[in-house]
Amino acid sequence: MRTLWTAGAALAALIIAGCTPVPQVVTLDPQPEVVERDVAAPQQVALRVVDRRPQQILGYRDEETGVPLTSERPLDEVLADAMTHALERHGFEVVAWTPRAERRLEVEISTFDYQAERQWIGRQVSIAVGLRSTGHAGERRYSSESTARTSERVIIGPTRAKNTAMVNDVLSRAVQRLVADETMVQTLDGGS
């Protein structure tokens, strides 16, 4: 009987240890779905992405114990690549940032919130991202905000692959909404 109790206690300890989150590093490569525009002479747009968040981690896999979720690359670099790809598909030529460029677009990462709250069984994972953009073309100016969020309940984990997929999906949708804004396109197309 004692052996059975010891085996049961060892199994319970193993299950609890397996449920304890560990730090994760995700690979971010958002792929926003952007409709391709056929433009005879693409306008050059200077692009800059700035991370205005107070912390560089993406969030906590377990906030009580401070177990973080981080990215292999800085979030501003990841979003700059995604924005460049999206703008190029949308008919612009992205060039190096200069504050004096005729056409320029600055994107700020205002928020990125990742939470994996413990539930009675599993975790409720919630992710939200907020982007602000300001565009200039000659005397014309444009500004907007783009947000995307998701929430999903997972029984185990979430695993690194699941977190990677969820974060990439949210970032892709935020960039997609930002680039699909017709006011932005008209502003950047119509500078002097």
Backbone torsions as a table, in degrees:
resi	resn	phi	psi	omega
1	MET	NA	-41.3	179.7
2	ARG	-62.8	-38.1	178.8
3	THR	-63.7	-41.1	178.4
4	LEU	-63.8	-43.1	178.5
5	TRP	-63.6	-42.8	179.6
6	THR	-63.7	-42.3	178.6
7	ALA	-64.6	-41.1	178.6
8	GLY	-64.4	-41.9	178.7
9	ALA	-65.4	-39.5	178.9
10	ALA	-65.7	-40.8	178.5
11	LEU	-64.8	-42.8	178.6
12	ALA	-62.4	-42.7	178.4
13	ALA	-62.9	-38.8	178.9
14	LEU	-65.7	-42.1	178.9
15	ILE	-64.1	-44.8	179.6
16	ILE	-63.2	-42.4	178.6
17	ALA	-63.9	-36.7	179.6
18	GLY	-69.1	-24.6	-179.8
19	CYS	-87.6	-13.5	-179.9
20	THR	-73.5	120.6	-178.3
21	PRO	-66.4	149.9	174.6
22	VAL	-119.8	158.6	178.2
23	PRO	-57.3	144.3	177.3
24	GLN	-128.4	145.4	173.3
25	VAL	-118.5	118.3	-177.7
26	VAL	-99.7	154.0	176.8
27	THR	-98.9	115.6	-176.9
28	LEU	-101.7	130.4	177.8
29	ASP	-153.1	68.7	-178.2
30	PRO	-62.8	141.5	-179.3
31	GLN	-125.8	80.8	-178.8
32	PRO	-65.3	140.3	176.8
33	GLU	-85.8	107.4	-176.7
34	VAL	-121.7	131.5	177.9
35	VAL	-68.4	130.1	-179.1
36	GLU	-77.2	131.5	176.2
37	ARG	-105.4	137.5	176.4
38	ASP	-93.4	110.6	-177.0
39	VAL	-119.4	129.0	-178.0
40	ALA	-62.7	-48.2	-179.4
41	ALA	-129.0	95.9	-177.9
42	PRO	-59.4	136.2	175.8
43	GLN	-77.9	140.1	175.5
44	GLN	-80.3	132.8	179.3
45	VAL	-129.2	123.5	174.5
46	ALA	-80.7	129.2	-175.1
47	LEU	-119.4	138.4	172.5
48	ARG	-140.3	134.1	174.8
49	VAL	-116.2	128.5	-176.6
50	VAL	-123.5	132.8	178.2
51	ASP	-93.2	110.4	-178.0
52	ARG	-98.5	7.0	-178.7
53	ARG	-70.5	150.1	-179.1
54	PRO	-73.7	-17.4	179.4
55	GLN	-134.8	153.2	-175.5
56	GLN	-91.0	-14.4	177.7
57	ILE	-74.7	161.3	179.1
58	LEU	-80.0	-30.7	-179.5
59	GLY	162.8	-162.3	-177.1
60	TYR	-121.1	129.5	173.4
61	ARG	-72.1	-26.3	174.7
62	ASP	-150.4	103.1	-174.7
63	GLU	-67.2	-34.0	-178.7
64	GLU	-61.1	-38.1	-178.5
65	THR	-102.1	-0.8	176.7
66	GLY	72.4	29.9	179.9
67	VAL	-81.9	114.0	-171.6
68	PRO	-89.2	159.5	166.8
69	LEU	-115.1	122.4	-178.3
70	THR	-127.0	172.0	179.9
71	SER	-114.2	147.9	177.3
72	GLU	-60.8	-37.5	-179.4
73	ARG	-117.7	154.4	176.6
74	PRO	-58.5	143.1	-176.2
75	LEU	-61.4	-34.9	179.6
76	ASP	-66.2	-36.2	176.9
77	GLU	-66.9	-42.2	179.3
78	VAL	-60.5	-46.6	-178.9
79	LEU	-71.8	-30.7	175.7
80	ALA	-63.0	-41.6	176.7
81	ASP	-63.5	-44.5	-179.8
82	ALA	-64.8	-41.8	178.8
83	MET	-65.8	-41.1	178.9
84	THR	-59.7	-48.9	179.6
85	HIS	-59.7	-45.4	-178.2
86	ALA	-65.3	-44.1	179.5
87	LEU	-65.5	-39.0	178.9
88	GLU	-65.3	-40.7	175.9
89	ARG	-64.4	-27.7	-178.1
90	HIS	-89.5	9.6	171.2
91	GLY	96.2	17.9	177.8
92	PHE	-112.9	155.6	173.1
93	GLU	-105.3	115.4	-176.7
94	VAL	-86.0	128.9	-179.8
95	VAL	-123.6	171.3	-179.3
96	ALA	-60.4	146.1	-178.3
97	TRP	-69.0	135.6	165.6
98	THR	-147.9	135.0	-177.6
99	PRO	-67.4	-9.3	179.4
100	ARG	-103.7	7.4	179.6
101	ALA	-63.0	144.4	178.8
102	GLU	-58.6	-46.3	177.8
103	ARG	-119.5	124.3	-179.1
104	ARG	-146.5	151.3	-179.7
105	LEU	-136.7	123.4	176.6
106	GLU	-113.1	128.3	179.4
107	VAL	-115.6	128.3	178.1
108	GLU	-109.6	133.1	171.2
109	ILE	-86.2	102.7	-176.5
110	SER	-85.3	-36.8	179.2
111	THR	-144.7	148.4	166.4
112	PHE	-148.3	116.1	-174.5
113	ASP	-125.1	117.7	175.8
114	TYR	-119.2	126.1	177.2
115	GLN	-136.1	137.5	174.5
116	ALA	-125.0	88.2	-175.2
117	GLU	-82.5	135.1	177.0
118	ARG	-65.9	137.1	173.7
119	GLN	-116.7	175.8	177.9
120	TRP	-58.1	-43.0	173.0
121	ILE	-126.7	121.3	177.2
122	GLY	80.1	-156.5	-178.1
123	ARG	-139.2	150.1	173.1
124	GLN	-101.5	113.2	-178.4
125	VAL	-97.9	125.4	178.5
126	SER	-126.3	133.0	179.7
127	ILE	-132.4	135.0	176.6
128	ALA	-141.6	141.0	177.0
129	VAL	-131.4	143.1	176.5
130	GLY	-129.1	127.8	178.6
131	LEU	-120.5	142.6	172.9
132	ARG	-119.6	138.3	178.7
133	SER	-129.7	145.8	176.0
134	THR	-133.4	124.3	179.8
135	GLY	-120.0	149.3	178.0
136	HIS	-134.0	139.6	171.8
137	ALA	-146.6	103.9	-174.4
138	GLY	62.0	-124.7	179.6
139	GLU	-89.0	-7.8	-178.5
140	ARG	-82.1	142.6	-179.5
141	ARG	-134.4	147.3	-178.2
142	TYR	-140.9	146.1	172.1
143	SER	-149.3	148.3	178.1
144	SER	-159.6	172.8	175.9
145	GLU	-128.1	149.0	178.5
146	SER	-136.3	132.9	178.2
147	THR	-131.2	156.3	172.7
148	ALA	-151.7	148.4	-179.9
149	ARG	-150.6	160.8	174.5
150	THR	-151.3	158.0	176.8
151	SER	-148.8	135.2	-178.1
152	GLU	-151.0	142.6	176.9
153	ARG	-95.3	130.8	178.6
154	VAL	-123.0	144.4	-179.7
155	ILE	-82.9	-43.8	-179.1
156	ILE	-120.4	136.5	174.2
157	GLY	95.2	-130.0	9.8
158	PRO	-74.0	151.5	179.7
159	THR	-72.0	168.5	177.2
160	ARG	-60.6	-42.3	179.9
161	ALA	-63.2	-41.4	179.6
162	LYS	-65.6	-45.7	178.0
163	ASN	-61.7	-42.9	178.7
164	THR	-58.0	-48.0	-178.9
165	ALA	-63.3	-43.6	-177.8
166	MET	-66.5	-44.5	-179.3
167	VAL	-66.7	-43.5	178.5
168	ASN	-61.5	-38.4	178.7
169	ASP	-62.6	-46.8	-179.0
170	VAL	-64.2	-44.5	178.8
171	LEU	-63.6	-41.0	179.8
172	SER	-60.6	-44.8	-179.3
173	ARG	-67.1	-37.0	178.5
174	ALA	-65.3	-44.5	178.8
175	VAL	-65.8	-42.4	-180.0
176	GLN	-58.2	-44.9	179.5
177	ARG	-65.0	-39.1	-179.1
178	LEU	-64.6	-46.2	-177.0
179	VAL	-73.8	-26.0	-179.8
180	ALA	-78.1	-5.8	-179.2
181	ASP	-67.4	113.4	-176.4
182	GLU	-63.7	-30.7	178.6
183	THR	-64.2	-39.5	176.9
184	MET	-63.2	-46.4	-178.5
185	VAL	-61.7	-45.7	179.9
186	GLN	-63.6	-40.1	179.2
187	THR	-63.5	-49.2	-177.2
188	LEU	-71.1	-27.8	176.1
189	ASP	-76.1	-30.4	-166.7
190	GLY	-103.2	18.1	179.1
191	GLY	-65.0	166.6	-177.8
192	SER	-73.8	NA	NA
